[in-house]
Amino acid sequence: MLLGTTVLLLLLGGAGQASAHAALRGADPADGAVLKTAPRSITLTFTESVGLIDDTFRVFDPGNGRVETGQAQHVDGRSDTARVTLPAKLGTGTFTVAWRVVSADSHPIAGAFTFSVGAPSATLATVPSGPVEDPAVAGLHKLGRYLAYGAAALLIGTAAFVALCRPPDVRALRGLLVAGWWTFTASTVLLLLLRAPYETGAGPAQALDPSGLARTLAGRPGIALAARLLLLAAAAALLLRQRGRVRPTRATAVTGTALAVGLALTWAAAEHASAGIQVPAAMASSVLHVLAMAVWLGGLTALLTLLRPGTLPAAVAARFSRLATLSVTVLAVTGVYQAWRGLGTLDALTETTYGRTLLAKLAAVGLLLLAGAWSRQWTGRLVRTGTDHTQVTDETDVTDEEEAEMPENQLVVKVAAAVGVSAKEGVAARTPEDAPSPPVENRSADGTPLTPAEHAHRRALRRSVLAEVVVSVVVLGLTTVLTGTLPGRAQAEAATAEQSVGLPVASVTTVPFDMSSAGAPGARGTVQITLDPGRVGENSVQAVVYGPDGGFATVPELRLSFSLPGQDIGPLDAKITDRSGYWAADAVSLPLPGTWEMSVTVRASEIDQVTETKTVRITR
């Protein structure tokens, strides 16, 4: 019942996802606008708050020259806007604007558009159409994020296993704690150095630029990573203080819990949970999600480590089974909320990259739950054998505080007395100078031979836990992919915002014409027609005539009409007029979607003219 319910809940579960990634909501000047006079500034409005960088705006003139602009800033303190001032003498022609900002969820976004002053013109400006991030930097950044997730699970999960599952011998787990801490620290340093080139789109060489690091530390993602390093330093001090003790004291447990929550907050405060709707609830949900993931997956690794020699007490495995069930429940509840926030609709599960990746994660989580159910079965059988001699450690009169402060040798005396072994033998078994080799697989923790049933149950449990650990590696990989994927709700918001500002749906059609046999001037060339926004309703039209050499050409008359043969509509005369260099109409009404025929008539002389027809797609 629990397995089925959890799978159903995790159908919508993600890993810290939310409606995020800013989208451009509006631009002033608008894309494709033709202005009589030059604007004094460019203003962009986004669907959520954005961060600005040095090259937030790059403006290019028709000759591909860089226009000197002011410093990018928010408009009237509104964090969802970006504005840059332009020079007083901007000139005429078509200008290209390339912009780049960092959305509130820490991911960079970029785009470009054009506007014209006086009249549209040919332009040499080109904007890169490749990925927003440098491929090498993006790959290293994803690797750093994956290592950070895995290391957090190893560090937090192992510590929680020691504190809550109470294994009698924790020496084998110290290596996991150390490996988790060093990997967590190294991945955080890597992410901190890569932050500047990741935001600006530069290559890996810029990671060591001191000025870039200074900018990173002034932004929210950089502050979160710096805070993570400070928390890891505190965690190292706590681990050193705990060295030589079997169990943490109550004060150590409270401090460790606070540090774990703080580490989880470094994700929630700078990524998807910090943007979109219901931010406080989303951040709390994200923290719980990360902690539950760490306790479950990190605990699995700790359990597998203790199972390797075959000496894990069944009581410890039973405690972890209960802890894992609680973790899965928390993951399911928080996952449902986060997926609702990220997907928006059920259709997004199959129609978006985010949804399809989420389905892949669902399949992996399903396998993980099946392996977990298998492990719980073998744990129950192991407990029922009744041959686990170390279970009596819970029956001694040692309190948690006494056991935590007690050195290992002294604790062994208590345990040895409880199981009928002399104190001398118990201490000798744990004395570093003459410690025997680890028990063989067919012996329990106190050296007592295992029964055949217990031996078989331990081997089966070890195999099932190993399967869980292998699948958890895949789950962490899919989690890393999801954190960098545009959620379904945000994708829908971005599409709506792009349509509302005419990005990038404006239709541009080039129509060639040739009347060279008539010998009239301007008898050959092309007409470039821009239909904005290219949707049902009123559209603006701009038409520019180019000669055979690619330069501007003038013609005595230019006519434009639209027909929709399938609906027997048209021809509708666009009534374009000569506007001193180009032809235009401010409002051409196209009532239905479909493939329209656009007829262009060019007259080169009193008697020479030609009509060419092109199709254009009109959407809703």
Disulfide bonds with the S-S distance in Angstrom:
none
